[in-house]
């Protein structure tokens, strides 16, 4: 029985054959653009990064500058100098600065300190995420690709570390680092680390404490992905033609597991930001006067009823930033999920 082929069917077939193929990354980008909340969050995060990079050029004073009267209300000028002209008429100079969000109890511009706090929070979040990603992916790759005996030993170590409350470990590490910095390292590597931490305003030890502990979840994700991909046909084919383990890991397995790992780490960044804010709030984060949103909240929450603007500015910045990273992480997770890809 002959099957009739209409002109419309032929045109649809031609359209399908002529349609350009898209890579998985292009599919993910196309799906991400459909998510308006995730796209808006990505734009907001890019703006935050630009603010963090160019903070020195947009602020009106340094984070230690005490050039306004204490507890200055928003939308006020700092006190200008009055000079007498030759004709005896009093005029004002242009030395007064406009404090759009007011000043804190020491006369420091709240907007400038909030912008500097953006740099601190994003730096800690990105560095901690990078350290967690590198250590966790490397550990999970080795554990998942190695023999069952090695895999069992490595994962039992992860389970052992998971048995400890991570926040308590981080607090204990920060207490030790702070005590070491106050006492002095006594020369050697410890002294060099202390000097680096002081130069970075206390962020270096934060990088170590947060990044060195939070790789455990990433290691489990990477191991599970490696166990799945190492039994795939393309890995078996590469192994059958004599490819070395190093080539299989870095050429065939790592590129395939990196997408889910990056998505997982993006979802973990809000936790890093909140953890840094919490440590600064209890006095175990950055060193004053280096501004941090958590430190600013800790210094001003007692004046909530009388001067609420001091607390609301860093609190709103903290909430908006964490929400933006959460929305972006959800969007990336959906974008890399093939079930959500349409035509």
C-alpha positions in Angstrom: 0.0 0.0 0.0 1.6 3.3 -1.1 1.8 6.2 1.3 0.9 9.6 -0.1 3.3 12.4 0.7 1.8 15.9 0.6 3.6 19.1 -0.2 3.1 20.2 3.4 4.7 17.1 4.8 7.7 17.6 2.5 8.0 21.3 3.6 7.9 20.3 7.3 10.5 17.6 6.7 12.8 20.2 4.9 12.3 22.6 7.9 13.3 19.9 10.3 16.4 19.0 8.3 17.4 22.6 7.9 16.8 23.5 11.5 20.3 24.2 13.1 21.2 21.9 15.9 21.9 23.3 19.4 24.4 22.2 21.9 23.4 21.4 25.4 24.8 24.7 26.6 22.8 26.6 24.0 19.7 24.7 25.1 20.4 25.6 28.7 20.9 29.3 27.9 17.7 29.4 25.8 15.8 27.8 28.7 17.3 30.2 31.2 16.3 33.3 29.2 12.7 32.1 29.4 12.9 32.3 33.2 12.3 36.0 33.9 13.0 35.9 37.6 16.3 34.1 37.0 17.3 36.5 34.3 16.5 39.5 36.5 18.5 37.9 39.3 21.4 37.4 37.0 21.3 41.1 36.0 21.1 42.1 39.6 24.1 39.9 40.5 26.1 41.4 37.6 25.3 44.9 38.9 26.5 43.8 42.4 29.7 42.6 40.9 30.3 45.8 39.1 29.5 47.8 42.3 32.0 45.6 44.2 34.7 46.1 41.6 34.3 49.9 41.2 33.3 50.7 44.8 36.3 53.0 45.3 35.1 55.2 42.4 31.4 55.6 43.4 31.6 56.1 47.2 31.7 59.5 48.8 34.0 58.4 51.7 36.1 55.5 52.8 34.5 52.9 55.1 36.6 54.4 58.0 35.8 58.0 57.2 34.0 59.8 60.1 33.2 63.1 58.2 29.5 63.5 59.2 27.8 64.1 62.5 26.9 60.8 64.3 23.4 59.3 63.6 22.8 61.7 60.7 19.4 61.1 59.2 19.1 60.2 55.5 19.0 62.9 52.8 21.1 65.4 54.7 24.3 67.3 53.9 27.3 67.1 56.1 28.1 70.4 57.8 29.7 72.8 55.3 32.4 75.3 56.1 31.4 78.9 56.0 33.8 81.4 54.7 33.6 85.2 54.6 34.2 86.9 51.2 36.0 90.1 50.7 32.7 92.1 50.6 31.6 90.6 53.9 28.9 88.3 52.5 28.8 84.8 54.1 28.8 81.9 51.5 29.0 78.2 51.8 31.8 76.1 50.2 31.2 72.9 48.2 32.9 70.7 50.8 29.6 69.4 52.2 28.8 65.8 51.1 25.3 64.4 50.5 24.5 61.4 52.7 21.6 59.9 51.0 21.2 57.0 53.5 22.5 58.9 56.6 25.4 58.2 58.8 26.0 55.7 61.6 26.8 56.3 65.3 30.4 57.2 64.4 29.5 59.5 61.6 30.4 57.1 58.8 28.4 57.1 55.6 26.0 54.2 55.6 25.8 53.9 51.8 29.6 53.8 51.4 29.9 51.1 54.1 27.1 49.1 52.5 28.8 49.2 49.1 32.1 48.1 50.7 30.2 45.4 52.4 29.0 44.2 49.0 32.7 43.6 48.1 33.3 41.6 51.3 30.2 39.4 51.0 30.7 38.6 47.3 34.4 38.0 47.7 33.9 35.6 50.6 31.0 33.9 48.7 32.8 33.4 45.4 36.1 32.4 46.9 34.5 29.9 49.3 32.4 28.5 46.4 35.5 28.2 44.2 37.5 26.4 47.0 34.5 24.1 47.7 34.1 23.3 44.0 37.7 22.5 43.4 38.2 20.3 46.5 34.8 18.6 46.2 35.0 17.8 42.5 38.6 16.5 42.8 37.7 14.4 45.8 34.5 13.1 44.3 36.1 12.3 40.9 38.9 10.3 42.6 36.5 8.5 44.9 33.9 7.6 42.2 36.5 6.5 39.6 38.8 4.5 41.9 38.3 1.0 43.1 35.5 0.1 45.4 37.9 -0.2 48.4 39.4 3.3 47.8 35.9 4.6 47.3 34.6 3.1 50.5 37.5 4.5 52.5 37.2 8.0 51.1 33.4 8.2 51.5 33.6 6.9 55.1 35.9 9.8 55.8 33.3 12.2 54.4 30.6 10.5 56.5 32.8 10.9 59.6 33.2 14.6 59.0 29.5 15.0 58.3 28.9 13.7 61.8 30.3 16.9 63.3 28.1 20.1 63.3 29.8 22.2 60.6 28.9 25.5 62.0 30.5 24.6 65.3 33.7 23.5 63.5 33.8 26.8 61.6 33.3 28.8 64.8 36.0 26.9 66.6 38.4 27.4 63.6 37.6 31.2 63.6 38.2 31.4 67.4 41.5 29.7 66.9 42.5 32.0 64.0 41.5 35.1 65.9 43.5 34.0 69.0 46.4 33.2 66.8 46.2 36.7 65.2 46.1 38.4 68.6 49.0 36.5 70.0 51.2 36.7 66.9 52.5 33.8 64.9 56.1 33.9 66.1 57.6 33.8 62.6 57.3 31.3 59.8 54.2 30.4 57.8 51.9 31.3 60.7 53.2 34.8 60.8 52.9 35.1 57.0 49.2 34.0 57.2 48.5 36.4 59.9 49.9 39.3 57.9 47.9 38.3 54.8 44.7 38.1 57.0 45.4 41.6 58.4 46.0 43.0 55.0 42.7 41.5 53.8 40.7 42.8 56.8 40.2 39.3 58.3 38.8 37.7 55.1 41.7 35.2 54.6 40.9 33.1 57.6 37.3 33.3 56.6 38.2 31.7 53.2 40.0 28.9 55.0 37.3 28.2 57.5 34.3 28.3 55.1 35.9 26.8 52.0 37.8 24.0 53.8 34.7 22.6 55.4 31.8 23.1 52.9 33.2 20.8 50.2 31.7 17.7 51.7 28.3 18.0 49.9 30.1 18.8 46.6 32.2 15.7 47.0 29.0 13.5 47.3 27.5 15.2 44.2 30.7 14.7 42.1 31.1 11.1 43.3 27.5 10.2 42.3 27.8 11.8 38.9 31.2 10.0 38.3 29.7 6.6 39.3 26.9 7.2 36.7 29.1 8.4 33.8 32.0 5.9 34.2 29.6 3.1 33.1 28.4 5.0 30.0 29.1 3.6 26.5 31.4 6.5 25.5 33.6 5.8 28.5 33.7 2.1 27.8 34.6 2.9 24.2 37.4 5.2 25.3 38.7 2.5 27.6 38.5 -0.1 24.9 40.8 1.8 22.6 43.4 2.2 25.3 42.7 5.6 26.7 44.5 6.4 29.9 42.6 7.0 33.1 43.7 10.6 33.2 42.4 11.2 29.7 39.1 9.5 30.6 38.6 11.6 33.7 39.5 15.0 32.3 38.2 14.6 28.8 35.1 12.4 29.1 33.9 12.5 32.7 34.8 15.9 34.1 33.1 18.0 31.4 29.8 16.1 31.9 29.7 16.4 35.7 30.8 20.0 35.9 27.3 21.4 35.0 25.4 19.9 37.8 28.3 20.7 40.2 28.2 24.4 39.2 24.5 24.5 39.7 24.8 22.9 43.1 27.5 25.4 44.1 25.4 28.3 42.9 22.6 27.2 45.2 25.1 27.0 48.0 26.4 30.6 47.6 23.5 32.2 49.6 24.5 29.9 52.5 28.1 31.2 52.3 26.8 34.8 52.4 24.6 34.2 55.4 27.4 32.3 57.1 29.8 35.2 56.6 27.2 37.6 57.9 26.5 35.4 60.9 30.2 35.1 61.8 30.6 38.9 61.5 27.5 39.4 63.6 29.0 37.4 66.5 32.4 39.0 66.1 34.2 36.1 64.4 34.1 37.5 60.8 36.0 40.4 59.3 38.1 42.7 61.4 36.6 46.1 62.2 36.5 48.6 60.7 36.3 46.5 57.6 32.5 46.7 56.7 30.4 43.7 56.5 26.6 43.5 56.4 26.6 41.2 59.4 28.9 43.5 61.3 26.8 46.5 60.4 23.7 44.8 61.6 25.4 43.8 64.8 26.4 47.4 65.5 23.0 48.9 64.8 20.3 46.4 65.8 20.1 48.0 69.3 18.9 51.3 67.8 16.1 49.7 65.7 13.4 51.9 67.2 15.2 55.2 67.3 17.4 54.9 64.1 15.9 52.1 61.9 17.6 53.3 58.7 21.0 52.1 60.1 19.7 48.5 60.3 17.4 48.4 57.3 20.1 49.3 54.7 22.5 46.3 55.3 19.6 44.0 56.1 17.8 44.7 52.8 21.1 44.4 50.9 21.7 41.0 52.5 18.2 39.7 51.8 18.1 40.9 48.2 21.5 39.3 47.4 20.7 35.9 48.9 17.3 35.9 47.1 19.0 36.7 43.8 21.4 33.9 44.1 18.6 31.5 45.1 16.5 32.5 42.1 19.5 32.2 39.7 20.4 28.8 41.1 16.8 27.5 40.6 16.9 28.9 37.1 20.2 27.2 36.3 18.9 23.9 37.7 15.9 24.0 35.5 17.9 25.1 32.5 20.3 22.2 32.7 17.5 19.7 33.2 16.6 18.1 29.9 13.0 17.5 31.0 12.4 21.3 30.8 13.8 21.7 27.3 11.2 22.4 24.7 11.4 23.0 21.0 
